[in-house]
């Protein structure tokens, strides 16, 4: 049995200068970020979360990563690895009960999974 996905609702972008990036994304979206910290800037727009991650964060991101929201991250990670995906970053709690993981598809594309409690 396969578990479902709730779609892509989070996209994280690594940025080299968070202040400059925040200005560009504020201009693009037409409003200031809802989360504005030195370590992370986040915008909520039309049911999506757009995040700016200075220096790629602790995971060293070098490209944007889309996060598929799922009700059961462990089950979905097991399904995608059984189907040929490779775990890049195992499930971890990033605070507030939010769980994330990343995996690569057979071509090396990085995809994220996110589960909110």
Secondary structure, DSSP 8 states (H G I E B T S, - for coil): ----EEEEEEEEEEES-HHHHHHHHHHHHTS--SEEETTEEEEEETTEEEEEEETTTTTT--S-EEEEEES-HHHHHHHHHHTT-EEEEEEEE-STT-EEEEEE-TT--EEEEEE--
